[in-house]
Every structure is written in C-alpha cells, then in structure tokens.
Amino acid sequence: MRFMKDKMQQIDENRVRTKLRLSEIERLIRKHRILVPPPSRPTLISFCEDGTFDTVGKTKFGWLVFEDSFWRWVKRLDGESTGLK
C-alpha cells in the first residue's frame, strides 16, 4: 500500500504541462467561438512574444503554448478571475 502511495506522489511531482501548437489554439478558438473573428496568426505570435501566453518558446514545431495558460487567457476574456495559476 505504501508503494502505491509513493508512486502516486511521484507521478504528481513529475506532472507534465500540456503544450499546444498555434494551429490547435486557432482550432479551439474557432470551434468554441471564443473570439469571432479569431485572432490572426501574427496576433497569436505576438501573444507568445509579449507574455500573454506562457510558452516553451519557438521550437522545431513552431510556438508551443502551455494549455493552462491558453485557458487562463480565455477566462480573462470573459472577465473571470478564478485564481488559476
């Protein structure tokens, strides 16, 4: 039983933050009609550069944005302050 508890704690400590490519962010904005019309690709890139989105940076896959950061931005658009980190 102790082993399982230790293993679960280890998994929590090593949790990986999901990263989204800009194409996925564009798709989510369109699908959920978060902002109509959706921001242009240059605008999304400026969000990455100015710190609006938390990013890994520009990689061989293009810009990678942390998913929690994207959803935090969506909540801010709605005027919500939920205390998400």
Secondary structure, 3 states (H helix, E strand, C coil): CHHHHHHHHHHHHCCCCCEEEHHHHHHHHHHCCCCCCCCCHHHHHHHHHCCCCCEEEEECCEEEEEHHHHHHHHHHHCCCCCCCC
